[in-house]
Amino acid sequence: MARRIRMAIALGMGAAAAAVIWSRLRPYGLPWDLMAICILPAAGTIASTVLHLSEVFSATTHRCTAPGCSFRIRTTGVDAAEHRRWQETAAAHPEHRLPRSV
């Protein structure tokens, strides 16, 4: 249910962005196909970005407990038993990775 709400909000923000872009380009008398080429990619990108950000902030991250290991698992929409299982999996994974140096 929460995912559907996030999806609706993201699509609404994309539609709002499309309406703003359309209202700013309308006085120039562009043909409909050129107007669509300007509006649709921007609206889709905004909707996709909003959906991605909402999922990032609603996700739970489980990290390896070994010192210096950068292994992590990110989950969304799991129940308590599955949450605990992923937490144990992150703590007991066989390959411990050190963070990359830049």
C-alpha positions as a Markdown table, in Angstrom:
| # | Residue | x | y | z |
|---|---|---|---|---|
| 1 | Met | 0.0 | 0.0 | 0.0 |
| 2 | Ala | 2.8 | 2.4 | 0.9 |
| 3 | Arg | 4.5 | 1.7 | -2.4 |
| 4 | Arg | 1.3 | 2.6 | -4.3 |
| 5 | Ile | 1.1 | 5.9 | -2.4 |
| 6 | Arg | 4.8 | 6.7 | -3.2 |
| 7 | Met | 4.1 | 5.8 | -6.9 |
| 8 | Ala | 1.0 | 8.1 | -7.0 |
| 9 | Ile | 3.0 | 11.0 | -5.4 |
| 10 | Ala | 5.9 | 10.5 | -7.9 |
| 11 | Leu | 3.5 | 10.4 | -10.9 |
| 12 | Gly | 1.7 | 13.5 | -9.6 |
| 13 | Met | 4.9 | 15.4 | -9.3 |
| 14 | Gly | 5.9 | 14.3 | -12.8 |
| 15 | Ala | 2.5 | 15.5 | -14.1 |
| 16 | Ala | 2.9 | 18.8 | -12.3 |
| 17 | Ala | 6.3 | 19.3 | -13.8 |
| 18 | Ala | 4.9 | 18.5 | -17.2 |
| 19 | Ala | 2.1 | 21.1 | -16.7 |
| 20 | Val | 4.7 | 23.8 | -15.7 |
| 21 | Ile | 6.9 | 23.1 | -18.7 |
| 22 | Trp | 3.9 | 23.1 | -21.0 |
| 23 | Ser | 2.6 | 26.4 | -19.6 |
| 24 | Arg | 6.0 | 28.0 | -20.1 |
| 25 | Leu | 6.4 | 26.7 | -23.7 |
| 26 | Arg | 2.8 | 27.3 | -24.8 |
| 27 | Pro | 3.3 | 31.0 | -25.8 |
| 28 | Tyr | 6.0 | 30.0 | -28.3 |
| 29 | Gly | 3.6 | 28.1 | -30.5 |
| 30 | Leu | 5.6 | 24.9 | -30.8 |
| 31 | Pro | 4.1 | 22.0 | -32.7 |
| 32 | Trp | 2.6 | 19.3 | -30.5 |
| 33 | Asp | 5.3 | 16.7 | -31.3 |
| 34 | Leu | 8.1 | 19.1 | -30.4 |
| 35 | Met | 6.2 | 20.0 | -27.2 |
| 36 | Ala | 5.9 | 16.3 | -26.3 |
| 37 | Ile | 9.6 | 15.8 | -26.9 |
| 38 | Cys | 10.4 | 18.6 | -24.5 |
| 39 | Ile | 7.8 | 17.6 | -21.8 |
| 40 | Leu | 7.7 | 13.8 | -21.6 |
| 41 | Pro | 11.4 | 13.1 | -20.8 |
| 42 | Ala | 11.6 | 15.8 | -18.1 |
| 43 | Ala | 8.3 | 14.6 | -16.5 |
| 44 | Gly | 9.5 | 11.0 | -16.6 |
| 45 | Thr | 12.8 | 11.8 | -15.1 |
| 46 | Ile | 11.3 | 13.8 | -12.3 |
| 47 | Ala | 8.8 | 11.1 | -11.5 |
| 48 | Ser | 11.5 | 8.4 | -11.6 |
| 49 | Thr | 13.8 | 10.5 | -9.3 |
| 50 | Val | 11.1 | 11.2 | -6.8 |
| 51 | Leu | 10.2 | 7.4 | -6.7 |
| 52 | His | 13.8 | 6.4 | -6.3 |
| 53 | Leu | 14.4 | 8.9 | -3.5 |
| 54 | Ser | 11.3 | 7.8 | -1.6 |
| 55 | Glu | 12.4 | 4.2 | -1.8 |
| 56 | Val | 15.9 | 5.1 | -0.7 |
| 57 | Phe | 14.6 | 6.8 | 2.4 |
| 58 | Ser | 12.1 | 4.1 | 3.3 |
| 59 | Ala | 14.6 | 1.2 | 2.9 |
| 60 | Thr | 16.4 | -0.5 | 5.8 |
| 61 | Thr | 20.1 | -1.2 | 5.4 |
| 62 | His | 21.8 | -4.1 | 7.1 |
| 63 | Arg | 25.6 | -4.0 | 7.4 |
| 64 | Cys | 28.2 | -6.6 | 8.2 |
| 65 | Thr | 29.4 | -6.4 | 11.8 |
| 66 | Ala | 33.0 | -7.3 | 11.0 |
| 67 | Pro | 35.4 | -4.3 | 11.5 |
| 68 | Gly | 36.3 | -2.6 | 8.1 |
| 69 | Cys | 33.9 | -4.7 | 6.0 |
| 70 | Ser | 31.7 | -2.7 | 3.6 |
| 71 | Phe | 29.1 | -5.4 | 2.8 |
| 72 | Arg | 25.5 | -4.3 | 3.1 |
| 73 | Ile | 22.0 | -5.4 | 2.2 |
| 74 | Arg | 19.1 | -2.9 | 1.6 |
| 75 | Thr | 15.5 | -4.1 | 2.0 |
| 76 | Thr | 12.1 | -2.5 | 1.7 |
| 77 | Gly | 8.7 | -3.8 | 2.7 |
| 78 | Val | 9.7 | -6.9 | 4.6 |
| 79 | Asp | 8.1 | -8.4 | 7.7 |
| 80 | Ala | 9.9 | -8.8 | 11.0 |
| 81 | Ala | 11.0 | -12.4 | 10.4 |
| 82 | Glu | 12.5 | -11.6 | 7.0 |
| 83 | His | 14.0 | -8.4 | 8.5 |
| 84 | Arg | 15.8 | -10.6 | 11.1 |
| 85 | Arg | 16.9 | -13.1 | 8.4 |
| 86 | Trp | 18.5 | -10.4 | 6.3 |
| 87 | Gln | 20.2 | -9.0 | 9.4 |
| 88 | Glu | 21.7 | -12.4 | 10.2 |
| 89 | Thr | 22.7 | -12.9 | 6.5 |
| 90 | Ala | 24.6 | -9.6 | 6.5 |
| 91 | Ala | 26.4 | -10.4 | 9.7 |
| 92 | Ala | 27.4 | -13.9 | 8.6 |
| 93 | His | 28.3 | -13.5 | 4.9 |
| 94 | Pro | 31.4 | -15.4 | 3.9 |
| 95 | Glu | 33.2 | -12.7 | 1.9 |
| 96 | His | 34.4 | -9.7 | 3.9 |
| 97 | Arg | 35.1 | -6.7 | 1.7 |
| 98 | Leu | 37.3 | -3.8 | 2.6 |
| 99 | Pro | 36.1 | -0.3 | 1.5 |
| 100 | Arg | 37.6 | 0.9 | -1.7 |
| 101 | Ser | 40.2 | 3.7 | -1.5 |
| 102 | Val | 39.6 | 6.6 | -3.9 |
